[in-house]
Amino acid sequence: MAERTIAEILEALARIETNVKTIAENGADHEERLRALEQKNGKRYEALTLSVLTAALVGVIGFVLGKLF
């Protein structure tokens, strides 16, 4: 009876180990996807800032060229 209980415990431990490995692997994948989502808004803000600066620069250059000619 004790041998059977030990065998059952070892089987359960093997299943737990497999589950922990699976959770760890999935956790790493979720971490990568979360980082990508967090950076998405930053990239949009950078693109918006670049657009505004480009428009302002083109406006200034246009104004200067208009005054020259």
C-alpha positions in Angstrom: 0.0 0.0 0.0 2.8 2.5 0.8 4.5 1.6 -2.5 1.3 2.4 -4.4 0.9 5.7 -2.6 4.5 6.7 -3.4 3.9 5.8 -7.0 0.8 7.9 -7.1 2.6 10.8 -5.5 5.4 10.5 -8.1 2.9 10.5 -11.0 1.1 13.5 -9.6 4.5 15.3 -9.2 5.4 14.5 -12.8 2.0 16.0 -13.9 2.6 19.1 -11.8 6.1 19.5 -13.2 4.7 19.4 -16.8 2.0 21.9 -15.9 4.5 24.3 -14.4 6.7 24.1 -17.5 3.7 24.8 -19.7 2.7 27.8 -17.6 6.2 29.2 -17.7 6.4 28.9 -21.5 3.0 30.5 -21.9 4.0 33.2 -19.5 7.0 34.2 -21.5 4.8 34.5 -24.6 2.3 36.7 -22.8 5.1 38.9 -21.5 6.4 39.5 -25.1 2.9 40.3 -26.3 2.3 42.7 -23.4 5.5 44.6 -24.1 4.5 45.0 -27.7 1.1 46.4 -26.7 2.7 48.8 -24.2 5.0 50.1 -26.9 2.3 50.6 -29.5 1.0 53.9 -28.0 4.6 55.2 -27.7 5.2 54.6 -31.4 2.0 56.3 -32.3 2.9 59.4 -30.2 6.4 59.4 -31.9 4.8 59.3 -35.3 2.4 62.1 -34.4 5.2 64.3 -33.0 7.3 63.7 -36.2 4.3 64.7 -38.3 3.7 67.9 -36.4 7.4 68.9 -36.5 7.6 68.1 -40.2 4.5 70.2 -40.9 5.9 73.1 -38.8 9.2 73.0 -40.6 7.6 72.9 -44.0 5.5 75.9 -43.0 8.5 77.9 -41.9 10.4 77.0 -45.1 7.4 78.0 -47.2 7.0 81.3 -45.3 10.7 82.1 -45.8 10.6 81.2 -49.5 7.4 83.3 -49.9 9.1 86.4 -48.4 12.2 85.9 -50.6 10.3 85.7 -53.9 
